């Protein structure tokens, strides 16, 4: 189910970033997801490490309570990556 939703989102937006807690269960699930993608290609193509971010010192229930500076940092990284991709695609034209 996750792979289907992830692929659907990828089809609709040019850049995607998912933020999860850095809990051991999340890391284990992400490792399984990566292996399954390598084995069966469930994520419909190359999986970019930057598409999934693990946030330290939080658990699933506290992700919504991230401090403003943490959220702004994640947004700044995302915007910088989007701008970099846009500049690269302009150079190819």
N, C-alpha and C positions, 0 to 999 in steps of 0.2 A: 504494500500500500504506500509506504514512504517513497519508494522508487517511482511509482506512477505519478504521485503528486509532485515530486521533485522534477521529473521530466516534463510534466505539464507546465510548471512554472518556468522552466528553462525555455520552453517554446514561446512563451509570451513576453519575457523580459530579456534585455540584452546582457544584464549582469545580475547575479544572484548572490546573496549572502545570508546564510542561516547561522544563528547564534544559539549555542547550546551550553549548558553547564559543563564543567570539566570533571564531573563525577566519574568514578571508575566504571560505572555501568554505561555511561554515555560513550566513554572511550572504547569500551569493549564492543558496543553496538556499531560505532563508527568503523572499527577495525573489521568487523564482520561484513559491513556494507562495502567497504573497499575491496575485500577479498571476493565477495560475490560479484562486484562489478568487473574485476579482473577475470573471473572465471566465466561469467555469463553475460557481461555487458548490460546489466540491469539499469544502469544510469544513462544509457543511450549515448555513449561517446566518452570522451576524455573527462575525467573528474578532476577539477582544479582544486587544489588544497585550500585556496582562498575562499571557495564557495561555502565552506563550513568552518565557523570559528568557535573555538571552545573558550569560554570565559572562566578564568581562574577564580578561586575562592568564592564560588557560588554553587548552589545546587538548583535543581529544577524549579523549586518553589520560590526562589529568591531572584530569578532572572528578571522578573518584572520590577524588582526593587533596586536595580543597578543605579549607582550614583550617576548624576548628570554628566560628570566628567568622563566616566567610563563609556556612557552611551555616545557622547560627542566624539570620543576617540574612535569608536567603531564607525561612526558616520564619516568622520574625516578620512579614515582609511578607505572606506568604500568609495567616496567621492573621488579621491586621488586615483584609485584604480580605474574608475569609470573615465576620468579625464585622460589617463594614460592610454586606455584602449581607444578612445575617440581620436587621440592624436596619432596613434599607430594606423588606424584605419584611414585617416586623411592622407597620410604619407603614401599609402598603397595606391591611392587614386592618382 
